[in-house]
Amino acid sequence: MTHNDLFARFVRALPAYFIEASVEELVDAQSKADPAYWSQPLDAAAAAEFLGTTTGALATKRSRGEGAPWSMVDGRIIYPSRLELLKWVRARMAAETKLKRADHGKEVGDV
């Protein structure tokens, strides 16, 4: 499975409202229910759940130097907040869309 295939799985697994709603709409809606939801750091399990993948897939991407931003704190893998992960996903989506358009609609890696 290629890097692009794994990223496409991340995007497909995200609930549609994460992709369609503006960041502000998402933050406002969830912040009313749980003010810390978007700002608290996440462990690997919570990040995997948020991204719609597994901790194993995140570990594979970390070992390859790919994937979502993360840090090691006291021997534990910590991902930034849900808001930062959402921004990362959207930036990746925009970059891949731009790359596909530049290649006249061909999938990345196609000849």
DSSP file (Angstrom, degrees, kcal/mol; ACC not computed):
  #  RESIDUE AA STRUCTURE BP1 BP2  ACC     N-H-->O    O-->H-N    N-H-->O    O-->H-N    TCO  KAPPA ALPHA  PHI   PSI    X-CA   Y-CA   Z-CA
    1    1 A M              0   0    0      0, 0.0     2,-0.1     0, 0.0     0, 0.0   0.000 360.0 360.0 360.0 131.4    0.0    0.0    0.0
    2    2 A T     >  -     0   0    0      1,-0.1     4,-2.2     4,-0.0     5,-0.2  -0.318 360.0-106.2 -83.4 167.3    1.5    3.4   -1.0
    3    3 A H  H  > S+     0   0    0      1,-0.2     4,-2.4     2,-0.2     5,-0.2   0.906 122.5  51.5 -56.1 -43.8    1.6    6.5    1.1
    4    4 A N  H  > S+     0   0    0      1,-0.2     4,-2.5     2,-0.2    -1,-0.2   0.856 106.8  53.4 -65.8 -35.0   -1.2    8.0   -1.0
    5    5 A D  H  > S+     0   0    0      2,-0.2     4,-1.9     1,-0.2    -1,-0.2   0.921 109.9  47.6 -64.2 -43.3   -3.3    5.0   -0.5
    6    6 A L  H  X S+     0   0    0     -4,-2.2     4,-1.9     2,-0.2    -2,-0.2   0.914 112.1  49.4 -64.3 -42.1   -3.0    5.3    3.3
    7    7 A F  H  X S+     0   0    0     -4,-2.4     4,-2.3     1,-0.2    -1,-0.2   0.920 108.4  53.2 -63.4 -42.2   -3.7    9.0    3.2
    8    8 A A  H  X S+     0   0    0     -4,-2.5     4,-2.5     1,-0.2    -1,-0.2   0.879 107.0  53.0 -60.2 -37.3   -6.8    8.3    1.0
    9    9 A R  H  X S+     0   0    0     -4,-1.9     4,-1.9     2,-0.2    -1,-0.2   0.900 107.1  52.3 -64.2 -40.0   -8.0    5.8    3.7
   10   10 A F  H  X S+     0   0    0     -4,-1.9     4,-1.1     1,-0.2    -2,-0.2   0.951 112.0  45.4 -57.0 -49.5   -7.6    8.5    6.4
   11   11 A V  H >< S+     0   0    0     -4,-2.3     3,-0.6     1,-0.2    -2,-0.2   0.911 112.2  50.0 -64.6 -43.8   -9.7   11.0    4.4
   12   12 A R  H 3< S+     0   0    0     -4,-2.5    -1,-0.2     1,-0.2    -2,-0.2   0.836 108.6  54.4 -64.0 -31.4  -12.4    8.4    3.6
   13   13 A A  H 3< S+     0   0    0     -4,-1.9    -1,-0.2    38,-0.2    -2,-0.2   0.727  87.0  96.4 -77.1 -21.5  -12.6    7.4    7.3
   14   14 A L  S << S-     0   0    0     -4,-1.1     5,-0.1    -3,-0.6    37,-0.1  -0.450  89.8-102.8 -68.3 138.6  -13.2   10.9    8.5
   15   15 A P    >>  -     0   0    0      0, 0.0     3,-1.7     0, 0.0     4,-0.8  -0.335  32.4-116.0 -57.2 143.8  -16.9   11.8    9.0
   16   16 A A  H >> S+     0   0    0      1,-0.3     4,-2.7     2,-0.2     3,-0.8   0.824 112.6  62.2 -54.7 -36.0  -18.1   14.0    6.2
   17   17 A Y  H 3> S+     0   0    0      1,-0.3     4,-1.8     2,-0.2    -1,-0.3   0.780  95.9  60.6 -66.9 -23.4  -18.8   17.0    8.4
   18   18 A F  H <4 S+     0   0    0     -3,-1.7    -1,-0.3     1,-0.2    -2,-0.2   0.844 114.8  35.0 -66.9 -31.4  -15.0   17.1    9.3
   19   19 A I  H << S+     0   0    0     -3,-0.8    -2,-0.2    -4,-0.8    -1,-0.2   0.843 123.4  41.3 -90.0 -37.6  -14.3   17.7    5.6
   20   20 A E  H  < S+     0   0    0     -4,-2.7    -3,-0.2     2,-0.1    -2,-0.2   0.842 100.8  74.0 -85.1 -35.3  -17.3   19.8    4.6
   21   21 A A  S  < S-     0   0    0     -4,-1.8     2,-0.1    -5,-0.3     3,-0.0  -0.419  87.7-106.3 -79.6 154.8  -17.7   22.1    7.6
   22   22 A S     >  -     0   0    0      1,-0.1     4,-2.1    -2,-0.1     5,-0.2  -0.404  29.1-113.6 -72.6 157.6  -15.3   25.0    8.2
   23   23 A V  H  > S+     0   0    0      1,-0.2     4,-2.7     2,-0.2     5,-0.2   0.905 118.6  54.2 -57.7 -41.7  -12.8   24.7   11.0
   24   24 A E  H  > S+     0   0    0      1,-0.2     4,-2.7     2,-0.2    -1,-0.2   0.906 106.8  50.6 -60.9 -42.5  -14.6   27.4   12.8
   25   25 A E  H  > S+     0   0    0      2,-0.2     4,-2.3     1,-0.2    -1,-0.2   0.916 112.4  47.1 -61.5 -43.4  -18.0   25.6   12.6
   26   26 A L  H  X S+     0   0    0     -4,-2.1     4,-2.3     2,-0.2     5,-0.3   0.932 114.2  46.1 -64.7 -45.9  -16.5   22.4   13.9
   27   27 A V  H  X S+     0   0    0     -4,-2.7     4,-2.6     1,-0.2    -2,-0.2   0.930 113.9  48.2 -64.2 -45.9  -14.7   24.1   16.8
   28   28 A D  H  X S+     0   0    0     -4,-2.7     4,-1.2    -5,-0.2    -1,-0.2   0.925 113.0  47.6 -60.7 -46.1  -17.7   26.2   17.8
   29   29 A A  H  X S+     0   0    0     -4,-2.3     4,-0.7    -5,-0.2     3,-0.3   0.935 119.6  36.7 -63.9 -48.2  -20.1   23.2   17.8
   30   30 A Q  H >X S+     0   0    0     -4,-2.3     4,-2.7    -5,-0.2     3,-0.5   0.832 108.2  64.4 -76.7 -31.3  -17.9   20.9   19.8
   31   31 A S  H 3< S+     0   0    0     -4,-2.6    -1,-0.2    -5,-0.3    -2,-0.2   0.803  96.5  58.5 -63.6 -28.6  -16.5   23.5   22.1
   32   32 A K  H 3< S+     0   0    0     -4,-1.2    -1,-0.3    -3,-0.3    -2,-0.2   0.882 113.1  38.3 -66.9 -36.3  -19.9   24.1   23.5
   33   33 A A  H << S+     0   0    0     -4,-0.7    -2,-0.2    -3,-0.5    -1,-0.2   0.874 139.6   6.2 -81.4 -38.7  -20.2   20.5   24.6
   34   34 A D    ><  -     0   0    0     -4,-2.7     3,-2.0     1,-0.1     4,-0.4  -0.788  63.0-162.0-149.4  97.4  -16.5   20.0   25.7
   35   35 A P  T 3  S+     0   0    0      0, 0.0     3,-0.3     0, 0.0     4,-0.3   0.772  92.5  48.4 -55.2 -30.3  -14.3   23.1   25.7
   36   36 A A  T 3> S+     0   0    0      1,-0.2     4,-2.0     2,-0.1     3,-0.5   0.525  82.8  98.3 -88.5  -4.9  -11.1   21.0   25.8
   37   37 A Y  T <4 S+     0   0    0     -3,-2.0    45,-0.5     1,-0.3    -1,-0.2   0.879  91.4  33.0 -52.2 -47.4  -12.1   18.7   22.9
   38   38 A W  T  4 S+     0   0    0     -4,-0.4    45,-1.8    -3,-0.3    46,-0.4   0.675 122.3  45.9 -85.7 -17.8  -10.2   20.6   20.2
   39   39 A S  T  4 S+     0   0    0     -3,-0.5    42,-0.2    -4,-0.3    -2,-0.2   0.657  84.3  96.5-105.0 -16.5   -7.2   21.8   22.2
   40   40 A Q  S  < S-     0   0    0     -4,-2.0    42,-0.5     1,-0.1    43,-0.1  -0.500  76.1-112.2 -79.6 143.5   -6.0   18.8   24.3
   41   41 A P        -     0   0    0      0, 0.0     2,-0.4     0, 0.0    40,-0.2  -0.293  34.6-137.1 -65.5 158.6   -3.1   16.6   23.1
   42   42 A L  E     -A   79   0A   0     37,-2.4    37,-3.3    38,-0.4     2,-0.1  -0.908   2.0-132.7-122.7 145.5   -3.9   13.1   22.2
   43   43 A D  E  >  -A   78   0A   0     -2,-0.4     4,-2.5    35,-0.2     5,-0.2  -0.374  45.4 -92.7 -81.3 175.7   -2.4    9.7   22.8
   44   44 A A  H  > S+     0   0    0     33,-0.5     4,-2.6     1,-0.2     5,-0.2   0.870 124.9  52.7 -61.2 -38.5   -2.0    7.4   19.8
   45   45 A A  H  > S+     0   0    0      2,-0.2     4,-2.3     1,-0.2    -1,-0.2   0.929 112.0  44.4 -64.6 -44.9   -5.3    5.6   20.4
   46   46 A A  H  > S+     0   0    0      2,-0.2     4,-2.5     1,-0.2    -2,-0.2   0.887 114.2  50.0 -67.9 -38.4   -7.3    8.9   20.5
   47   47 A A  H  X S+     0   0    0     -4,-2.5     4,-2.5     2,-0.2    -2,-0.2   0.919 111.0  49.6 -65.0 -42.7   -5.5   10.2   17.4
   48   48 A A  H  X>S+     0   0    0     -4,-2.6     5,-2.7    -5,-0.2     4,-1.0   0.920 111.5  48.5 -62.0 -44.0   -6.2    7.0   15.5
   49   49 A E  H ><5S+     0   0    0     -4,-2.3     3,-0.5     3,-0.2    -2,-0.2   0.931 112.5  48.5 -61.2 -45.7   -9.8    7.1   16.4
   50   50 A F  H 3<5S+     0   0    0     -4,-2.5    -2,-0.2     1,-0.2    -1,-0.2   0.890 115.5  43.9 -62.0 -40.3  -10.1   10.8   15.4
   51   51 A L  H 3<5S-     0   0    0     -4,-2.5    -1,-0.2    -5,-0.2   -38,-0.2   0.548 112.5-118.8 -84.1  -7.2   -8.3   10.1   12.1
   52   52 A G  T <<5S+     0   0    0     -4,-1.0    -3,-0.2    -3,-0.5     2,-0.2   0.875  78.6  96.3  74.9  37.2  -10.3    6.9   11.4
   53   53 A T  S   <S-     0   0    0     -5,-2.7     2,-0.3    -6,-0.1    -1,-0.2  -0.622  73.3 -88.5-137.7-164.2   -7.4    4.6   11.4
   54   54 A T     >  -     0   0    0     -2,-0.2     4,-1.9    -3,-0.1     5,-0.1  -0.742  27.0-118.3-113.1 162.0   -5.5    2.2   13.7
   55   55 A T  H  > S+     0   0    0     -2,-0.3     4,-2.4     1,-0.2     5,-0.1   0.840 116.6  58.0 -65.6 -31.2   -2.6    2.8   16.1
   56   56 A G  H  > S+     0   0    0      2,-0.2     4,-2.3     1,-0.2    -1,-0.2   0.904 104.7  49.0 -64.3 -41.8   -0.7    0.3   14.0
   57   57 A A  H  > S+     0   0    0      2,-0.2     4,-2.2     1,-0.2    -2,-0.2   0.901 111.4  49.8 -65.2 -40.0   -1.1    2.4   10.9
   58   58 A L  H  X S+     0   0    0     -4,-1.9     4,-2.4     2,-0.2    -2,-0.2   0.912 110.1  50.9 -63.5 -41.3    0.0    5.5   12.8
   59   59 A A  H  X S+     0   0    0     -4,-2.4     4,-2.4     2,-0.2    -2,-0.2   0.900 109.1  51.1 -63.4 -41.0    3.1    3.6   14.0
   60   60 A T  H  X S+     0   0    0     -4,-2.3     4,-1.1     1,-0.2    -1,-0.2   0.928 111.5  46.9 -61.2 -45.9    4.0    2.5   10.5
   61   61 A K  H  <>S+     0   0    0     -4,-2.2     5,-3.2     1,-0.2     4,-0.4   0.884 111.2  51.9 -65.9 -38.3    3.7    6.0    9.2
   62   62 A R  H ><5S+     0   0    0     -4,-2.4     3,-1.4     1,-0.2    -1,-0.2   0.925 107.0  53.0 -61.9 -43.7    5.8    7.3   12.1
   63   63 A S  H 3<5S+     0   0    0     -4,-2.4    -1,-0.2     1,-0.3    -2,-0.2   0.761 111.3  47.1 -65.2 -24.2    8.5    4.7   11.4
   64   64 A R  T 3<5S-     0   0    0     -4,-1.1    -1,-0.3    -3,-0.2    -2,-0.2   0.434 116.8-112.5 -94.2  -1.5    8.7    5.9    7.8
   65   65 A G  T < 5S+     0   0    0     -3,-1.4    -3,-0.2    -4,-0.4     2,-0.2   0.770  82.8 110.7  74.8  25.0    8.8    9.6    8.8
   66   66 A E      < +     0   0    0     -5,-3.2    -1,-0.3    -6,-0.2    -2,-0.1  -0.593  43.9  44.8-117.7 178.9    5.3   10.2    7.3
   67   67 A G  S    S-     0   0    0     -2,-0.2     3,-0.1    -3,-0.1    -9,-0.1  -0.254  90.9  -6.0  87.8-168.7    1.9   10.9    8.7
   68   68 A A  S    S-     0   0    0      1,-0.1    17,-0.1    -2,-0.0     2,-0.0  -0.205  79.5 -93.2 -65.1 150.7    0.5   13.2   11.2
   69   69 A P        +     0   0    0      0, 0.0     2,-0.3     0, 0.0    -1,-0.1  -0.370  55.0 166.3 -64.3 144.2    2.8   15.4   13.4
   70   70 A W        -     0   0    0      9,-0.2     2,-0.3    -3,-0.1     9,-0.2  -0.954  21.8-152.1-152.5 167.1    3.7   13.8   16.8
   71   71 A S  E     -B   78   0A   0      7,-2.7     7,-3.3    -2,-0.3     2,-0.6  -0.954  19.7-123.9-140.2 158.8    6.1   14.1   19.7
   72   72 A M  E     +B   77   0A   0     -2,-0.3     2,-0.5     5,-0.2     5,-0.2  -0.940  30.6 179.1-104.9 121.4    7.7   11.8   22.2
   73   73 A V  E >  S-B   76   0A   0      3,-3.0     3,-1.9    -2,-0.6    -2,-0.0  -0.976  70.6 -22.2-127.2 117.6    7.0   13.0   25.8
   74   74 A D  T 3  S-     0   0    0     -2,-0.5    -1,-0.1     1,-0.3     3,-0.1   0.877 128.1 -50.2  50.9  42.4    8.3   10.9   28.7
   75   75 A G  T 3  S+     0   0    0      1,-0.2     2,-0.4     0, 0.0    -1,-0.3   0.525 117.6 111.8  78.7   5.4    8.5    7.9   26.5
   76   76 A R  E <  S- B   0  73A   0     -3,-1.9    -3,-3.0   -33,-0.0     2,-0.5  -0.893  70.1-120.7-114.8 143.4    5.0    8.2   25.2
   77   77 A I  E     - B   0  72A   0     -2,-0.4   -33,-0.5    -5,-0.2     2,-0.4  -0.694  34.7-174.0 -78.8 126.1    3.8    9.2   21.7
   78   78 A I  E     -AB  43  71A   0     -7,-3.3    -7,-2.7    -2,-0.5   -35,-0.2  -0.988  10.8-157.1-126.3 131.6    1.7   12.3   21.8
   79   79 A Y  E     -A   42   0A   0    -37,-3.3   -37,-2.4    -2,-0.4    -9,-0.2  -0.747  28.6-106.1-100.5 153.3   -0.2   13.9   18.9
   80   80 A P        -     0   0    0      0, 0.0   -38,-0.4     0, 0.0    -1,-0.2   0.016  58.9 -59.0 -66.5-174.2   -1.1   17.5   18.9
   81   81 A S     >  -     0   0    0    -42,-0.2     4,-2.2   -40,-0.2     5,-0.2  -0.077  48.3-106.5 -63.4 164.4   -4.7   18.6   19.4
   82   82 A R  H  > S+     0   0    0    -45,-0.5     4,-2.8   -42,-0.5     5,-0.2   0.869 121.9  58.0 -58.2 -37.1   -7.6   17.5   17.2
   83   83 A L  H  > S+     0   0    0    -45,-1.8     4,-2.4     1,-0.2    -1,-0.2   0.924 107.0  46.1 -61.1 -44.3   -7.6   21.0   15.8
   84   84 A E  H  > S+     0   0    0    -46,-0.4     4,-2.2     2,-0.2    -1,-0.2   0.882 112.8  50.3 -67.2 -37.7   -4.0   20.6   14.6
   85   85 A L  H  X S+     0   0    0     -4,-2.2     4,-2.5     2,-0.2    -2,-0.2   0.904 110.2  50.3 -65.6 -40.0   -4.7   17.1   13.2
   86   86 A L  H  X S+     0   0    0     -4,-2.8     4,-2.5     2,-0.2    -2,-0.2   0.923 110.6  49.1 -62.8 -43.9   -7.7   18.5   11.3
   87   87 A K  H  X S+     0   0    0     -4,-2.4     4,-2.3     1,-0.2    -1,-0.2   0.889 110.5  51.8 -61.8 -38.7   -5.6   21.3    9.9
   88   88 A W  H  X S+     0   0    0     -4,-2.2     4,-2.4     2,-0.2    -2,-0.2   0.928 110.1  48.1 -63.2 -46.1   -3.0   18.7    8.9
   89   89 A V  H  X S+     0   0    0     -4,-2.5     4,-2.5     1,-0.2    -2,-0.2   0.933 113.2  47.7 -61.1 -46.1   -5.6   16.6    7.1
   90   90 A R  H  X S+     0   0    0     -4,-2.5     4,-2.4     2,-0.2    -1,-0.2   0.877 111.0  50.8 -65.3 -37.8   -7.0   19.6    5.3
   91   91 A A  H  X S+     0   0    0     -4,-2.3     4,-2.3     2,-0.2    -1,-0.2   0.907 111.6  48.4 -65.1 -41.0   -3.6   20.9    4.2
   92   92 A R  H  X S+     0   0    0     -4,-2.4     4,-2.6     2,-0.2     5,-0.2   0.907 110.9  50.9 -64.3 -41.7   -2.7   17.4    2.9
   93   93 A M  H  X S+     0   0    0     -4,-2.5     4,-2.4     1,-0.2    -2,-0.2   0.925 111.6  47.5 -61.4 -44.4   -6.1   17.3    1.0
   94   94 A A  H  X S+     0   0    0     -4,-2.4     4,-2.3     2,-0.2    -2,-0.2   0.908 112.7  48.9 -63.9 -42.5   -5.4   20.7   -0.6
   95   95 A A  H  X S+     0   0    0     -4,-2.3     4,-2.3     2,-0.2    -2,-0.2   0.909 113.0  46.5 -65.3 -42.4   -1.8   19.7   -1.6
   96   96 A E  H  X S+     0   0    0     -4,-2.6     4,-2.4     2,-0.2    -1,-0.2   0.879 111.6  51.6 -69.2 -36.5   -2.9   16.5   -3.1
   97   97 A T  H  X S+     0   0    0     -4,-2.4     4,-2.4    -5,-0.2    -2,-0.2   0.926 111.0  48.3 -63.3 -43.9   -5.8   18.2   -5.0
   98   98 A K  H  X S+     0   0    0     -4,-2.3     4,-2.3     1,-0.2    -2,-0.2   0.905 111.4  50.5 -62.4 -42.2   -3.3   20.8   -6.3
   99   99 A L  H  X S+     0   0    0     -4,-2.3     4,-1.3     2,-0.2    -2,-0.2   0.901 111.0  48.3 -63.9 -42.1   -0.9   18.0   -7.4
  100  100 A K  H  <>S+     0   0    0     -4,-2.4     5,-2.7     1,-0.2     6,-0.4   0.899 112.0  49.2 -66.2 -40.1   -3.7   16.1   -9.2
  101  101 A R  H ><5S+     0   0    0     -4,-2.4     3,-1.7     1,-0.2    -2,-0.2   0.899 108.3  53.7 -65.1 -39.4   -4.8   19.2  -11.0
  102  102 A A  H 3<5S+     0   0    0     -4,-2.3    -1,-0.2     1,-0.3    -2,-0.2   0.797 108.4  50.2 -65.1 -27.5   -1.3   20.0  -12.0
  103  103 A D  T ><5S-     0   0    0     -4,-1.3     3,-1.3     3,-0.2    -1,-0.3   0.117 122.5-107.3 -97.4  20.7   -1.0   16.6  -13.5
  104  104 A H  T < 5S-     0   0    0     -3,-1.7    -3,-0.2     1,-0.3    -2,-0.1   0.873  77.2 -47.5  56.4  43.9   -4.3   17.1  -15.5
  105  105 A G  T 3 <S+     0   0    0     -5,-2.7    -1,-0.3     1,-0.3    -4,-0.2   0.396  98.9 139.3  87.3  -4.3   -6.4   14.8  -13.3
  106  106 A K    <   -     0   0    0     -3,-1.3    -1,-0.3    -6,-0.4    -3,-0.2  -0.445  59.1-107.4 -72.6 148.7   -4.0   11.8  -13.2
  107  107 A E    >   -     0   0    0      1,-0.1     3,-2.3    -2,-0.1     2,-0.1  -0.424  46.6 -87.8 -69.5 150.8   -3.6   10.0   -9.9
  108  108 A V  T 3  S+     0   0    0      1,-0.3    -1,-0.1    -2,-0.1     3,-0.1  -0.415 118.4  22.9 -59.8 129.7   -0.3   10.6   -8.2
  109  109 A G  T 3  S+     0   0    0      1,-0.4    -1,-0.3    -2,-0.1     2,-0.1   0.234  92.4 127.9  94.6 -13.3    2.1    8.1   -9.4
  110  110 A D    <         0   0    0     -3,-2.3    -1,-0.4     1,-0.1    -4,-0.1  -0.434 360.0 360.0 -72.5 150.9    0.3    7.4  -12.7
  111  111 A V              0   0    0     -2,-0.1    -1,-0.1    -3,-0.1    -3,-0.0   0.381 360.0 360.0-103.3 360.0    2.3    7.7  -15.9
